[in-house]
């Protein structure tokens, strides 16, 4: 994310950290060790733009995905100008060769076109509409798009809409962070599926957290960072 286009979430992160620490001492120890909450929101993207980027990034490492995403956007510069994101109609009208040349697989091309079509027909809401919708309603609407699963929508809720109450129990990093924090997983242990918690175990613990699931989630990711060996 470009630093000039990021902003802090609207919720009170300091209050969240205090309430989480009081309610859950083990999480409190993690919060104290990991330090201040520094999550930033992507402040300028429409749902269409944010989800298009998510589709491009799926199953790729960050550097490769960023290169392909940049090439896709650059391929539209002659039509919509430098610095402008292509519209859903631009995506629908462009030839397959254009997207293929930028590095998009056939599946991702289909997903991007479906996202464009469902943005035009209103399945994908505008940002103003999305802000008024519940997490559940957004998950239902957005997972109707080819290539968009629940995890992608949960990341959109956390990092674009700044919702404080999202707990992506299927996320590998969150599950690993939970195991490190609560289940005695050692940083040096090889992580096998049996060592990772099931959703019901995670949700039971999360009852302590009030509405601050997203803040707890961010700190569980930090638990994974803290477990990495120092270079």
N, C-alpha and C positions, 0 to 999 in steps of 0.2 A: 504494500500500500504506500502511496506517495504521502510523505509526512504532512504536506500542506493540505491534504484532503482527508485527514483523520481527525477524530475528536473523541473526547471521553464519553462514556455512557452517561445518560441522564440520572441514573440512580446513584445513591450515596454509597460509594464503595467502602469508605471508612466505617460507616455504620454497619454495613454488611459484614466486614471483617470482625468487628467487635462482637456482633451477635452470633456469628458462626463460631468464634473462639469460645464464647461463653457457653454455647449450647453443646459444643463438641470439642473437648480438650485435645483430642488427638489431631483434629484438623487445626486447632489453634496452634499447636506446636509446629505444624507444617507452615502455616501462615507466617509465624514469627521467623522461621528459618528462611523462607522464600523471599520475604520482604514485601514491599508495597505492591498493590494491585495496579498493573500498568496496561490493562487491555485497552486497545484503541479500536474505534469503529471506522469502517470505510464510509466516509462522510458524503460522498458525491455520487454514488452509484444508484441507478434505478434497480428494481428487482430484476428486470430483463438483463441489465449489464452485469449485475452480481452473479446471477445464475449462469449466464453465458460463460463467464470466467470460471465458475465452478466446473462446468462441463469440460472445458479445455484442460483444466488442471487434474481431472480424475485419473488416478492410476499412473501418474507421472511424477518424477521428482521435480522439486520446485524450479530448478534452473531450466530444465528442458521445457516445462510447461510455460514458464514466463516467456521463453523464446518463441514458442508456437503462438501464444496469445498475442505477443507483439506483432508477429507476422500476419496474423489474421486481421488485426486492426489496421496495420499498414496497407494491407491489400485493398482496403476501402478508402484510403486517403484521396485517390482521384475522384471519388464520388461524393464523399461527405466532408472532405477537408482534414488537414492535419489536426490532431487533438480532439476530433469529434468521434464519438462511438457510432458505429453503424446502427441504423434503426432495425426493428423486426422486419420491415418490408425489404430493406437492403439485403438482409440475410436470405429471405425467401427468393429474391430475384437473382442472386449471384449464381454463377455456374459452379458445378461441383469441382471443376478443375481449380478454381480459385481457392477453395477451402482445402482441397487435397494438397495443393502446392505449398500452402502455409504449414502443412504437417498434420492436419486433422484426419483421423481414421474415418472409415465409412460410417461406423456407429456414431461417432461424435458429430459428424456432419448431419446425420438424421436427427440426433438429439437437439442440435442447435436449431435446425429448421422447425422441429416440433415446438421448441420453446418460443420461437418467433411467431408461429401460427397461433399458439395458445395465448401469447401476449396480445395479439391483435384481436382474438375473439373474446378476451376478457377473463379467461381462466387464470392467467397470471395477473395479479392485481397491480395497480399502480402503487407507488410508495405511500401515497396518502391513504389508499384503501387498505394496504397491508398493515399500516399502523393501527387501524381500527379493528383488525381481525384477531381472533384468539390464536394461540400457538397451534391448537388442534385444527382449526379451520385452515390455517396456512399450510400445515403439513398435508392436509387432504387435497387442497387445491394444487399445490406445487408438485406433489408426487404423481399427479396425473400427467406430468410432462415426461416424455421418454428420457431416460438417463438421469432423472432426478429422484433420489431415494430419500428416506427420512433423515439420514445423517447430513446430507447436503442442506436440507431445509433447516435442520438444527443449527448448523454453522451460520446460515443466513440470519436466523433469529438472534444468535449470540453476537455476531460480528458486524451485522449491518443494521438490524433493528434495535440492538442493545437491550434485548429482553433479559431480565434478571433471573428468570425462573425456568431455565432450560437445562436438562440433565441428559446428555447423550450417552445412555448406558451401553450403547453398542460400539462406542469409540474405543479403539485399542488403547490409546494413550490414557484415557480416563480409567479404563479397567486396570491397566498396569499401575497407574498412580494410586488407585484404590487399594490394590494388593500390597503395594509398598507401604501405604499409610496405615492400613487396618489389618492386613492378613499375614504380616510377618515376612513378606517377600524381601529377600536380601538384594541389594543393588548388584551384587556379583552373580546372582543366580541366573541360569538360563531360563527364560520364560517359556513355559509350555502351557497349552490350553487349560490343563487341569489346575494350574495355579492362578488363573484369572477368575474373578467373581462372576457369578450369574446375575442377571438384572434384578431378580427378586431380593438378593442379598444387598445390592447397592441401594435399591429403593427403600428398603427397610431402614438402612442407616440414614438415608437422606431425609427421613421424617423429622430428624433433629434440626434441619437446616432452614426451616421456615420457607420463605420465598427465594432464598439466595442460591438456588442451584447453579446458576451460571458462574457465580463467583467461586463457589466450591469447585466446580469443574475446572476453572482456570488454574486453581491451586493444585489440583490433581495432576494436571499437565506439568506444572512446575516440579512436582515430586519426581517425575520421570527425568526432567532436566538435572535435578540435584543428584540423581542416582548415577548419572554418566560420569565415568572416570575423568579426573582433571587432566588437561593436556599439558 
